[in-house]
Amino acid sequence: MEDIRIRPAIEIESSLLEELKTQAQEQGQVVIHFRYDSHPVMPMPDKIRIWESTYLEDKGSDLKSPLVHVENICKSPNWTVVPPMSHHFFTLIFKGLPKSVEKFDMCEYCDGDGTPFIVADIPRNDTDVYYVVIGRA
């Protein structure tokens, strides 16, 4: 006896297909590599950390993209010590931004303990990988 399988024909509306493709493309991540420059004169080491309440904020809407992973920097309440007159490299990874975002800010919201990291007006690029220098220089 012959095995005959019938596959139903499924038609998906073209606008729904386009929306699904866009959503799949926007599931990526935004990676920001930092170089923190410690104080060039003071003999005391700097202490830095990142709060979970750090977001990428779209300049054109109320959209916030949360922090999902950190590399080579402590999360609050712990501290990373940066020796005087040196550089410390770390990476923050955020949930992907919609393709419509052209410019964004990286904003850290702290509980009043320390100075928050804020990087304003980051222009969007095709790779969503960014390099930023911050610190006390």
TIZAGU-912283 format. One line per 2 residues: number of its first residue (from 1); for each residue x, y, z of C-alpha. Coordinates in nm, 3 decimals. Layout:
N
NUM	X,Y,Z ~ ...
! end
This chain:
137
1	0.000,0.000,0.000 ~ 0.130,0.338,-0.098
3	0.189,0.604,0.175 ~ 0.025,0.924,0.058
5	0.064,1.227,0.278 ~ -0.128,1.536,0.211
7	0.032,1.864,0.310 ~ -0.214,2.144,0.355
9	-0.139,2.460,0.166 ~ -0.078,2.742,0.411
11	-0.094,3.096,0.294 ~ 0.048,3.369,0.517
13	-0.046,3.727,0.456 ~ 0.252,3.917,0.310
15	0.232,4.202,0.565 ~ 0.249,3.946,0.849
17	0.552,3.781,0.686 ~ 0.730,4.116,0.662
19	0.651,4.194,1.028 ~ 0.790,3.856,1.136
21	1.108,3.911,0.933 ~ 1.156,4.252,1.096
23	1.104,4.108,1.444 ~ 1.358,3.834,1.376
25	1.616,4.089,1.260 ~ 1.560,4.299,1.573
27	1.635,4.015,1.815 ~ 2.007,4.093,1.792
29	2.218,4.262,2.053 ~ 2.398,4.592,2.093
31	2.757,4.560,2.212 ~ 2.947,4.853,2.361
33	3.318,4.814,2.432 ~ 3.452,5.066,2.683
35	3.793,5.196,2.773 ~ 3.785,5.360,3.115
37	4.075,5.601,3.177 ~ 4.156,5.644,3.546
39	4.257,5.981,3.688 ~ 4.581,6.100,3.527
41	4.714,6.278,3.839 ~ 4.559,6.137,4.156
43	4.761,5.857,4.322 ~ 4.448,5.676,4.448
45	4.285,5.402,4.239 ~ 3.942,5.455,4.088
47	3.652,5.221,4.158 ~ 3.393,5.154,3.891
49	3.090,4.930,3.858 ~ 2.773,4.898,3.654
51	2.417,4.891,3.778 ~ 2.157,4.652,3.639
53	1.948,4.964,3.583 ~ 2.150,5.062,3.275
55	1.965,5.106,2.947 ~ 1.998,5.218,2.590
57	1.737,5.488,2.530 ~ 1.611,5.573,2.183
59	1.641,5.947,2.111 ~ 1.322,5.938,1.902
61	1.087,5.752,2.139 ~ 1.039,5.621,2.493
63	1.198,5.285,2.404 ~ 1.451,5.144,2.653
65	1.672,4.845,2.576 ~ 1.791,4.665,2.893
67	2.140,4.550,2.985 ~ 2.166,4.172,2.944
69	2.534,4.092,3.009 ~ 2.860,4.249,3.133
71	3.222,4.149,3.079 ~ 3.521,4.261,3.288
73	3.334,4.501,3.520 ~ 3.158,4.429,3.848
75	2.787,4.473,3.890 ~ 2.666,4.679,4.182
77	2.714,4.643,4.481 ~ 3.068,4.519,4.400
79	3.347,4.738,4.262 ~ 3.617,4.699,3.999
81	3.940,4.872,4.106 ~ 4.127,5.064,3.835
83	4.486,5.155,3.927 ~ 4.592,5.519,3.896
85	4.696,5.641,3.552 ~ 4.577,5.326,3.375
87	4.306,5.197,3.141 ~ 4.040,4.938,3.212
89	3.850,4.768,2.931 ~ 3.499,4.627,2.972
91	3.199,4.536,2.758 ~ 2.826,4.584,2.804
93	2.571,4.389,2.600 ~ 2.214,4.512,2.560
95	1.898,4.374,2.408 ~ 1.874,4.466,2.039
97	1.721,4.792,1.923 ~ 1.456,4.822,1.652
99	1.603,4.910,1.312 ~ 1.415,5.241,1.323
101	1.645,5.374,1.598 ~ 1.895,5.620,1.451
103	2.053,5.763,1.767 ~ 2.049,5.654,2.131
105	2.187,5.728,2.478 ~ 2.338,5.480,2.722
107	2.213,5.574,3.068 ~ 2.298,5.417,3.403
109	2.054,5.480,3.688 ~ 2.224,5.462,4.031
111	2.094,5.475,4.386 ~ 2.286,5.797,4.457
113	2.612,5.608,4.520 ~ 2.871,5.730,4.271
115	2.853,5.901,3.936 ~ 2.646,5.725,3.669
117	2.790,5.637,3.330 ~ 2.606,5.832,3.062
119	2.701,5.833,2.696 ~ 2.476,6.065,2.496
121	2.390,6.082,2.127 ~ 2.543,5.757,2.002
123	2.477,5.741,1.626 ~ 2.349,5.400,1.514
125	2.570,5.192,1.286 ~ 2.508,4.878,1.079
127	2.695,4.640,1.311 ~ 2.553,4.754,1.649
129	2.906,4.731,1.792 ~ 3.043,5.050,1.947
131	3.368,5.169,2.107 ~ 3.358,5.435,2.379
133	3.624,5.603,2.592 ~ 3.514,5.732,2.933
135	3.686,5.826,3.258 ~ 3.849,6.101,3.453
137	4.108,6.225,3.206
! end
